[in-house]
Amino acid sequence: MTAAGGDGIFVSYRRQESSHLAGRLYDRLAGHFGGNQVFIDVDTIEPGMDFAEEISRAVAACQVLVAVIGPAWLAVADEQGRRRLDDPDDIVRLEIEAALARGVRVIPVLMDGAGMPSRQDLPQSLGDLARRNALPIRHDSFHSDVGRLITAVEHVLASPGITQISRPGDVQVAGNLAGVVPHKGSASAFSDGNRAERLLADAERIANSITDMSSRASALSDVALAADVTGSDQAARLLTDAEHIAGSITNVYPPGSALSDIARAVAPADPDRAERIASSITDKSSKVSAFSSIARVVAASDPSRAARLLADAERAANSIIDGHWRASALTDIARAAALTDPDGAARLLADAERAANSVADQYWRALALGPVVGAAAAIDPGRAARLLADAERIARSFTNEATRAMTLSRIAGAASAIDPDGAARLLADAERAANSITDEHWKASMLCLVAQVLAATDPDRAERIASSITDKSSKERALSVVVWKLAATDSDRAERIASSITDKSSKVSALCGIARALVISSSTLDLITDRCTDGG
């Protein structure tokens, strides 16, 4: 058997029985190891590709596969009543087969009292799974159980020959990279243009010191976008560097997001190149985001091209199986279509609503409805109000404080355009729910989300909430969004906050936000920062 070629963590699960718990597990693992190191869902396989080969490649890029096994895992059947595990093309079977064949450490996680399958219960190719030591994870002890799983994964990653994954926020930065380059005298001694160039130089140095390739490519894209806005001539060079880095990533998942960021940044100056980059993306959600961004850029100058790009994006979106992610993708397209085709945008929103309502799990349905509400606010306010009421009803039905805080915050971000008072009420309730969480990790994560959404309307209060967060990584993610909103009205204060951030990706984002704000109006900045504050 060959050893895995990467150091990521792959989460394998059955959507029919454990999507909600797998989502919670992913959130906890991603919060500890970093989102770019934890992979879940194979929605990236293009038509005509060998999906068994693509799954094998994705799993091979990881060092650990966490196999989520629920009570019905063995018995789940297809439409004809046949057990899915007996199908050689079953995705869950292919994922675990690939891990066993390639020497990837497989850790079975038994959810909700599930038992460990015996060799006799499994297809022959999965027989070795029965010999793997399993970890039970129960609802009433979820956080402590997942803590044991994290310890086990850390042990695997720390084994000889394996590079330890660094955690978000555990960044030690030397010299001026830890803060803004100091200058004698006050900031007013510099022109806004010179100050912006200084901030971008800091941001570029920090971005180039990020070790994770996907995060580095995305950070360089952020700097390039800011450089383009400020008139700097470094944008083209940075985008070339970012594209080269993204192209060097061998893991199936992270490149999609990085390439989408690059396509978005390239589009204003070179839409042809942006379209080539977007067409190379295999992850469907990232492809949709890239095509939609390019369509927005060319809508005024070349509406027929915009329409073609949106048609390509819609085909990709409709091939996404999961209703939550399909709704999100269709919503993104609807926003872009609204610029040139209001009727088409309304149709896409209706499709997005149907996709969201097809999600059986109430938690994921509420999250799916949030972006639809945000997009409908400008296209169909009546639909937005109705969907907002549905989403809020679902969110308030949850008894788990973390789940309620998450869904209320996401909905509040989307609701601010149609009901500012209602959005403020939702955020206040989300903050109360977050503060009542006893698990410190979840409390920090939820307060971070509340602060990020609140920053759009009340950056002062958002900063206070962010400053109260005890987890360093969560605090700095929240503060980077606060910086974006403060930069338009108080760039000195924003820069002081940015200087306190040590997480490299968050710091790059903050510095770029200030640089942009120094040379553009606050109203334009609001348009640019939509992606940071709309729905979280």
C-alpha positions as CSV (number, residue, x, y, z in Angstrom):
1,M,0.0,0.0,0.0
2,T,1.2,3.5,-0.7
3,A,1.1,6.2,1.9
4,A,-1.1,9.2,1.5
5,G,0.5,12.1,-0.2
6,G,-1.1,14.9,1.8
7,D,-1.8,15.9,5.4
8,G,-5.5,16.6,5.4
9,I,-8.5,15.0,7.1
10,F,-11.4,13.5,5.0
11,V,-14.8,13.1,6.6
12,S,-16.9,10.3,5.0
13,Y,-20.6,10.0,5.9
14,R,-24.0,9.0,4.7
15,R,-26.2,12.0,3.9
16,Q,-29.4,10.0,4.4
17,E,-28.6,9.4,8.1
18,S,-25.9,11.6,9.5
19,S,-25.5,14.9,7.5
20,H,-26.3,17.1,10.5
21,L,-23.9,15.4,12.9
22,A,-21.3,15.2,10.2
23,G,-21.7,18.9,9.7
24,R,-21.1,19.6,13.4
25,L,-18.1,17.3,13.4
26,Y,-16.7,19.1,10.3
27,D,-17.1,22.5,12.1
28,R,-15.2,21.3,15.1
29,L,-12.4,19.7,13.1
30,A,-12.1,22.7,10.8
31,G,-12.1,25.1,13.8
32,H,-9.1,23.1,15.3
33,F,-7.1,22.2,12.3
34,G,-8.2,24.8,9.7
35,G,-10.9,24.7,7.1
36,N,-8.4,24.1,4.3
37,Q,-7.3,20.9,5.9
38,V,-10.7,19.2,6.5
39,F,-12.6,17.9,3.5
40,I,-16.2,16.9,3.3
41,D,-18.6,16.0,0.4
42,V,-17.5,15.0,-3.1
43,D,-19.5,17.5,-5.2
44,T,-16.7,18.3,-7.4
45,I,-16.7,15.6,-10.1
46,E,-17.4,16.9,-13.5
47,P,-19.6,15.1,-16.1
48,G,-17.5,12.5,-18.0
49,M,-14.9,12.2,-15.2
50,D,-14.2,8.8,-13.6
51,F,-15.7,9.5,-10.2
52,A,-14.0,6.4,-8.6
53,E,-10.6,7.8,-9.8
54,E,-11.5,11.3,-8.5
55,I,-12.5,10.0,-5.1
56,S,-9.3,8.0,-4.9
57,R,-7.3,11.1,-5.7
58,A,-9.2,13.2,-3.1
59,V,-8.7,10.6,-0.3
60,A,-5.0,10.1,-1.3
61,A,-4.5,13.8,-0.5
62,C,-5.4,13.2,3.1
63,Q,-3.6,11.4,6.0
64,V,-6.7,10.6,8.0
65,L,-10.2,9.5,6.9
66,V,-12.9,9.8,9.6
67,A,-15.7,7.3,8.7
68,V,-19.0,8.5,10.3
69,I,-21.1,5.5,11.0
70,G,-24.7,5.9,12.2
71,P,-27.2,3.3,13.4
72,A,-28.5,2.7,9.8
73,W,-25.1,3.0,8.0
74,L,-25.1,-0.7,7.1
75,A,-28.7,-0.9,6.0
76,V,-29.2,2.3,4.0
77,A,-30.8,1.2,0.7
78,D,-31.2,2.7,-2.8
79,E,-34.5,3.3,-4.6
80,Q,-34.7,-0.3,-5.6
81,G,-34.3,-1.5,-2.0
82,R,-30.8,-2.7,-2.5
83,R,-28.2,-2.1,0.2
84,R,-26.0,0.8,-0.9
85,L,-22.8,-0.8,0.5
86,D,-23.3,-3.7,-1.9
87,D,-23.0,-1.3,-4.9
88,P,-19.4,-1.2,-6.1
89,D,-20.0,2.4,-7.2
90,D,-21.4,3.6,-3.9
91,I,-19.5,6.8,-2.9
92,V,-19.1,6.0,0.8
93,R,-17.8,2.5,-0.1
94,L,-15.4,4.0,-2.7
95,E,-14.1,6.6,-0.1
96,I,-13.3,4.0,2.5
97,E,-11.9,1.5,-0.1
98,A,-9.6,4.2,-1.4
99,A,-8.4,5.0,2.2
100,L,-7.7,1.3,3.1
101,A,-5.9,0.7,-0.2
102,R,-3.7,3.7,0.1
103,G,-2.6,3.4,3.7
104,V,-4.7,6.3,4.9
105,R,-5.5,6.0,8.6
106,V,-9.2,5.2,8.9
107,I,-10.9,6.1,12.2
108,P,-14.5,4.8,12.5
109,V,-16.7,7.2,14.5
110,L,-19.8,5.6,15.9
111,M,-22.7,8.1,16.2
112,D,-25.9,7.8,18.2
113,G,-25.1,4.4,19.7
114,A,-24.2,2.7,16.4
115,G,-22.3,-0.5,16.7
116,M,-19.1,-1.4,14.8
117,P,-19.8,-3.4,11.7
118,S,-18.4,-7.0,11.7
119,R,-16.4,-8.3,8.8
120,Q,-19.3,-10.5,7.8
121,D,-21.5,-7.4,7.5
122,L,-19.2,-5.7,5.1
123,P,-18.3,-6.1,1.4
124,Q,-15.0,-8.0,1.0
125,S,-13.2,-4.9,0.0
126,L,-14.1,-3.2,3.3
127,G,-13.4,-6.1,5.5
128,D,-10.3,-4.5,7.1
129,L,-12.6,-1.7,8.4
130,A,-13.9,-4.1,11.0
131,R,-10.4,-4.3,12.5
132,R,-10.1,-0.5,13.0
133,N,-10.5,0.8,16.6
134,A,-13.6,3.0,16.7
135,L,-14.5,6.1,18.7
136,P,-18.1,6.5,19.9
137,I,-19.5,10.1,19.7
138,R,-22.7,10.7,21.6
139,H,-25.0,13.7,21.5
140,D,-24.9,14.3,25.3
141,S,-21.1,14.2,25.3
142,F,-20.4,15.5,21.8
143,H,-17.7,18.0,22.6
144,S,-15.6,15.8,24.9
145,D,-16.0,12.9,22.5
146,V,-14.8,15.0,19.6
147,G,-12.0,16.2,21.8
148,R,-10.7,12.6,22.0
149,L,-11.0,12.3,18.2
150,I,-9.0,15.5,17.7
151,T,-6.3,14.0,20.0
152,A,-6.2,10.8,18.0
153,V,-5.9,12.7,14.7
154,E,-3.1,14.9,16.2
155,H,-1.3,11.7,17.1
156,V,-1.5,10.5,13.5
157,L,-0.4,13.8,12.1
158,A,2.5,14.1,14.5
159,S,3.9,10.6,13.6
160,P,7.4,10.5,12.1
161,G,7.4,11.7,8.5
162,I,4.1,13.5,8.8
163,T,4.0,17.3,9.0
164,Q,1.9,18.6,11.8
165,I,-1.0,20.8,10.6
166,S,-0.8,24.2,12.1
167,R,-3.9,25.5,13.8
168,P,-5.6,28.8,12.7
169,G,-4.2,31.5,14.9
170,D,-1.1,29.7,16.1
171,V,1.0,31.9,13.9
172,Q,4.3,33.3,15.2
173,V,5.3,36.3,13.0
174,A,8.7,37.9,13.4
175,G,9.6,41.5,12.9
176,N,7.3,43.9,11.1
177,L,5.1,41.1,9.8
178,A,3.4,40.9,13.2
179,G,2.1,44.4,12.7
180,V,1.9,47.4,10.4
181,V,5.3,48.7,9.5
182,P,6.0,51.6,11.9
183,H,6.6,55.1,10.6
184,K,7.7,58.3,12.4
185,G,5.0,60.9,12.8
186,S,1.3,60.5,12.5
187,A,-0.6,58.8,9.7
188,S,-1.7,62.2,8.5
189,A,1.8,62.9,7.4
190,F,1.3,60.5,4.4
191,S,-1.0,60.8,1.5
192,D,-3.7,58.3,1.4
193,G,-2.1,56.8,-1.7
194,N,1.3,56.3,0.0
195,R,-0.4,54.9,3.1
196,A,-2.4,52.4,1.0
197,E,0.8,51.3,-0.8
198,R,2.5,50.8,2.6
199,L,-0.4,48.7,3.8
200,L,-0.4,46.6,0.6
201,A,3.3,46.0,0.9
202,D,2.8,44.7,4.4
203,A,-0.1,42.5,3.2
204,E,1.9,41.1,0.4
205,R,4.8,40.1,2.6
206,I,2.4,38.4,5.1
207,A,0.5,36.6,2.3
208,N,3.8,35.2,0.9
209,S,4.7,33.9,4.3
210,I,1.5,31.7,4.6
211,T,2.5,28.1,4.3
212,D,-0.8,26.6,3.3
213,M,-0.8,27.0,-0.5
214,S,-4.6,27.5,-0.9
215,S,-4.7,30.2,1.8
216,R,-1.6,31.9,0.3
217,A,-3.2,32.0,-3.2
218,S,-6.5,33.4,-1.8
219,A,-4.5,36.0,0.3
220,L,-2.5,37.1,-2.7
221,S,-5.8,37.4,-4.7
222,D,-7.1,39.7,-1.9
223,V,-4.0,41.9,-2.1
224,A,-4.3,42.0,-5.9
225,L,-7.9,43.1,-5.8
226,A,-6.9,45.9,-3.3
227,A,-3.9,46.8,-5.5
228,D,-6.2,47.1,-8.5
229,V,-8.7,49.3,-6.7
230,T,-5.9,51.6,-5.4
231,G,-4.2,51.9,-8.8
232,S,-1.1,50.0,-7.9
233,D,0.8,48.3,-10.7
234,Q,1.4,45.2,-8.6
235,A,-2.0,43.6,-9.2
236,A,-1.0,41.7,-12.4
237,R,2.1,40.3,-10.9
238,L,0.3,39.2,-7.7
239,L,-2.5,37.4,-9.7
240,T,0.1,35.6,-11.8
241,D,1.8,34.4,-8.6
242,A,-1.6,33.4,-7.0
243,E,-2.6,31.5,-10.2
244,H,0.7,29.6,-10.2
245,I,0.4,28.7,-6.6
246,A,-3.2,27.5,-7.0
247,G,-2.2,25.4,-10.0
248,S,0.4,23.7,-7.9
249,I,-2.1,22.4,-5.4
250,T,-2.6,18.7,-5.8
251,N,-5.4,18.3,-3.3
252,V,-8.8,18.0,-5.1
253,Y,-10.6,20.4,-2.8
254,P,-8.8,23.7,-1.9
255,P,-7.8,24.8,-5.4
256,G,-11.4,25.5,-6.3
257,S,-11.9,28.3,-3.8
258,A,-8.5,29.8,-4.5
259,L,-9.0,29.8,-8.3
260,S,-12.5,31.3,-7.9
261,D,-10.9,34.2,-5.9
262,I,-8.3,34.6,-8.6
263,A,-10.9,34.6,-11.4
264,R,-12.9,37.3,-9.6
265,A,-9.7,39.4,-9.2
266,V,-8.6,39.0,-12.8
267,A,-12.0,39.6,-14.4
268,P,-12.0,43.5,-14.5
269,A,-8.7,43.7,-16.4
270,D,-8.8,40.4,-18.4
271,P,-12.2,38.6,-18.6
272,D,-10.9,36.1,-21.1
273,R,-8.2,34.9,-18.7
274,A,-10.8,34.9,-15.9
275,E,-13.1,32.7,-17.9
276,R,-10.3,30.3,-18.7
277,I,-9.5,30.0,-15.0
278,A,-13.1,29.6,-14.1
279,S,-13.5,26.8,-16.7
280,S,-10.6,24.9,-15.1
281,I,-12.3,24.7,-11.7
282,T,-13.7,21.3,-10.9
283,D,-15.5,22.1,-7.7
284,K,-19.0,23.1,-8.7
285,S,-19.8,25.6,-6.1
286,S,-16.5,27.4,-6.7
287,K,-17.1,27.3,-10.5
288,V,-20.5,28.9,-10.1
289,S,-19.0,31.6,-7.9
290,A,-16.3,32.4,-10.5
291,F,-18.7,32.4,-13.5
292,S,-21.1,34.6,-11.6
293,S,-18.4,37.1,-10.7
294,I,-17.2,37.4,-14.2
295,A,-20.8,37.8,-15.5
296,R,-21.2,40.8,-13.1
297,V,-18.1,42.4,-14.5
298,V,-19.0,42.1,-18.2
299,A,-22.8,42.7,-17.7
300,A,-22.7,46.3,-18.9
301,S,-20.2,45.9,-21.7
302,D,-21.1,42.5,-23.1
303,P,-24.6,41.3,-21.9
304,S,-24.6,38.3,-24.3
305,R,-21.4,37.0,-22.8
306,A,-22.8,37.6,-19.3
307,A,-25.9,35.5,-20.2
308,R,-23.7,32.7,-21.6
309,L,-21.6,32.7,-18.4
310,L,-24.7,32.6,-16.2
311,A,-26.1,29.7,-18.3
312,D,-22.9,27.8,-17.7
313,A,-23.1,28.6,-14.0
314,E,-26.7,27.4,-13.8
315,R,-25.8,24.1,-15.4
316,A,-23.1,23.6,-12.8
317,A,-25.4,24.6,-10.0
318,N,-28.2,22.2,-11.1
319,S,-25.7,19.3,-11.1
320,I,-25.0,19.8,-7.3
321,I,-26.8,17.0,-5.5
322,D,-27.0,18.5,-2.0
323,G,-30.0,20.9,-1.8
324,H,-28.2,23.3,0.6
325,W,-25.3,23.9,-1.7
326,R,-27.4,24.0,-4.8
327,A,-29.6,26.7,-3.3
328,S,-26.5,28.7,-2.4
329,A,-25.2,28.4,-5.9
330,L,-28.5,29.3,-7.6
331,T,-28.7,32.3,-5.3
332,D,-25.3,33.5,-6.4
333,I,-26.3,33.3,-10.0
334,A,-29.6,35.1,-9.3
335,R,-27.7,38.1,-7.9
336,A,-25.6,38.3,-11.0
337,A,-28.6,37.8,-13.3
338,A,-30.5,40.7,-11.7
339,L,-28.1,43.1,-13.4
340,T,-29.3,42.2,-16.9
341,D,-32.3,39.8,-16.6
342,P,-34.7,40.5,-13.8
343,D,-37.1,37.8,-14.9
344,G,-34.3,35.3,-15.1
345,A,-33.2,36.3,-11.6
346,A,-36.7,35.8,-10.3
347,R,-36.8,32.3,-11.9
348,L,-33.5,31.4,-10.4
349,L,-34.6,32.5,-6.9
350,A,-37.7,30.3,-7.2
351,D,-35.4,27.4,-8.1
352,A,-33.2,28.3,-5.1
353,E,-36.2,28.3,-2.8
354,R,-37.2,24.9,-4.0
355,A,-33.7,23.5,-3.5
356,A,-33.6,24.9,0.0
357,N,-37.0,23.5,0.9
358,S,-35.9,20.1,-0.4
359,V,-33.4,19.8,2.4
360,A,-34.8,17.4,5.0
361,D,-32.6,18.5,7.9
362,Q,-34.1,21.6,9.5
363,Y,-30.7,23.1,10.5
364,W,-29.4,22.9,6.9
365,R,-32.7,24.1,5.5
366,A,-32.6,27.3,7.7
367,L,-29.0,27.9,6.5
368,A,-30.0,27.4,2.9
369,L,-32.9,29.8,3.2
370,G,-30.7,32.7,4.5
371,P,-28.8,33.5,1.3
372,V,-32.1,33.2,-0.7
373,V,-33.6,35.8,1.6
374,G,-30.7,38.2,1.1
375,A,-30.9,37.9,-2.7
376,A,-34.7,38.2,-2.8
377,A,-34.6,41.4,-0.8
378,A,-33.6,43.4,-4.0
379,I,-35.4,41.2,-6.5
380,D,-38.6,40.0,-4.9
381,P,-39.2,41.7,-1.4
382,G,-42.4,39.8,-0.9
383,R,-40.7,36.4,-1.4
384,A,-37.9,37.6,0.9
385,A,-40.3,38.5,3.7
386,R,-42.1,35.1,3.5
387,L,-38.8,33.1,3.4
388,L,-37.4,35.2,6.3
389,A,-40.4,34.2,8.4
390,D,-40.0,30.5,7.5
391,A,-36.3,30.6,8.3
392,E,-36.8,32.4,11.6
393,R,-39.5,29.9,12.7
394,I,-37.1,27.1,12.0
395,A,-34.2,28.8,13.8
396,R,-36.2,29.5,16.9
397,S,-37.4,25.9,17.1
398,F,-33.9,24.7,18.0
399,T,-33.2,23.9,21.7
400,N,-29.5,23.6,21.2
401,E,-28.0,27.0,21.9
402,A,-25.1,26.7,19.3
403,T,-27.5,25.7,16.6
404,R,-29.9,28.5,17.4
405,A,-27.1,31.1,17.5
406,M,-25.7,29.9,14.2
407,T,-29.0,30.0,12.3
408,L,-30.3,33.3,13.8
409,S,-27.0,35.0,12.9
410,R,-27.0,33.8,9.4
411,I,-30.6,34.8,8.9
412,A,-30.0,38.2,10.5
413,G,-27.2,38.9,8.0
414,A,-29.6,38.2,5.1
415,A,-32.5,40.1,6.7
416,S,-30.8,43.4,7.2
417,A,-31.7,44.7,3.8
418,I,-35.5,44.2,4.2
419,D,-36.0,44.5,8.0
420,P,-33.1,46.3,9.8
421,D,-35.0,46.3,13.1
422,G,-35.9,42.6,12.8
423,A,-32.3,41.8,11.9
424,A,-31.1,43.7,15.0
425,R,-33.5,41.7,17.1
426,L,-32.3,38.4,15.6
427,L,-28.7,39.3,16.3
428,A,-29.5,40.2,19.9
429,D,-31.1,36.8,20.4
430,A,-28.2,35.1,18.6
431,E,-25.8,36.9,21.0
432,R,-27.8,35.8,24.0
433,A,-27.8,32.2,22.8
434,A,-24.1,32.3,22.1
435,N,-23.3,33.6,25.5
436,S,-25.3,30.8,27.1
437,I,-23.1,28.1,25.5
438,T,-20.9,26.3,28.0
439,D,-18.5,24.8,25.6
440,E,-15.8,27.5,25.1
441,H,-15.0,26.5,21.5
442,W,-18.6,26.7,20.3
443,K,-19.2,29.9,22.3
444,A,-16.2,31.6,20.6
445,S,-17.2,30.4,17.2
446,M,-20.8,31.7,17.6
447,L,-19.8,35.0,19.1
448,C,-17.3,35.4,16.1
449,L,-20.2,34.9,13.7
450,V,-22.5,37.4,15.6
451,A,-19.7,40.0,15.5
452,Q,-19.0,39.5,11.8
453,V,-22.7,40.0,10.9
454,L,-23.1,42.9,13.3
455,A,-20.1,44.7,11.9
456,A,-22.1,45.8,8.9
457,T,-24.5,47.9,10.9
458,D,-22.9,48.5,14.3
459,P,-19.0,48.1,14.1
460,D,-18.5,49.5,17.6
461,R,-20.7,46.9,19.3
462,A,-19.2,44.2,17.0
463,E,-15.7,45.2,18.1
464,R,-16.8,44.9,21.8
465,I,-18.2,41.4,21.1
466,A,-15.0,40.4,19.2
467,S,-12.8,41.7,22.0
468,S,-14.7,39.5,24.5
469,I,-13.9,36.3,22.6
470,T,-11.4,34.2,24.5
471,D,-10.3,32.0,21.5
472,K,-7.6,33.9,19.6
473,S,-8.4,32.6,16.1
474,S,-12.2,33.4,16.4
475,K,-11.4,36.8,17.9
476,E,-9.1,37.7,15.0
477,R,-11.5,36.5,12.3
478,A,-14.2,38.7,13.8
479,L,-11.9,41.7,14.1
480,S,-10.8,41.5,10.5
481,V,-14.4,42.0,9.4
482,V,-14.8,44.9,11.9
483,V,-11.7,46.5,10.3
484,W,-13.3,46.5,6.9
485,K,-16.3,48.4,8.1
486,L,-14.4,50.8,10.3
487,A,-11.9,51.6,7.6
488,A,-14.3,53.8,5.7
489,T,-14.9,56.2,8.6
490,D,-11.9,55.8,10.9
491,S,-8.9,54.4,9.2
492,D,-6.5,55.1,12.1
493,R,-8.6,53.1,14.5
494,A,-9.0,50.3,11.9
495,E,-5.2,50.2,11.5
496,R,-4.7,49.9,15.2
497,I,-7.0,46.9,15.3
498,A,-5.3,45.4,12.3
499,S,-1.9,45.7,14.0
500,S,-3.2,43.5,16.9
501,I,-4.1,40.6,14.5
502,T,-1.5,37.9,14.2
503,D,-3.4,35.3,12.1
504,K,-1.9,35.8,8.7
505,S,-5.0,35.4,6.5
506,S,-7.1,37.6,8.8
507,K,-4.4,40.3,8.9
508,V,-4.0,40.3,5.1
509,S,-7.8,40.7,4.8
510,A,-7.8,43.6,7.3
511,L,-4.9,45.5,5.7
512,C,-6.4,45.2,2.3
513,G,-9.7,46.5,3.6
514,I,-8.0,49.6,5.0
515,A,-6.0,50.2,1.8
516,R,-9.2,50.1,-0.3
517,A,-11.1,52.4,2.0
518,L,-8.3,55.0,1.8
519,V,-8.9,55.5,-1.9
520,I,-12.6,54.8,-2.5
521,S,-15.9,56.0,-1.1
522,S,-17.6,54.2,1.8
523,S,-20.6,53.5,-0.4
524,T,-18.4,51.6,-2.9
525,L,-16.7,49.8,0.0
526,D,-20.1,48.6,1.1
527,L,-20.5,46.9,-2.3
528,I,-17.1,45.2,-2.1
529,T,-17.7,44.0,1.5
530,D,-21.0,42.4,0.8
531,R,-19.3,39.0,0.6
532,C,-17.9,39.4,4.1
533,T,-21.2,40.4,5.8
534,D,-24.1,39.0,3.8
535,G,-25.3,36.0,5.7
536,G,-22.0,35.7,7.6
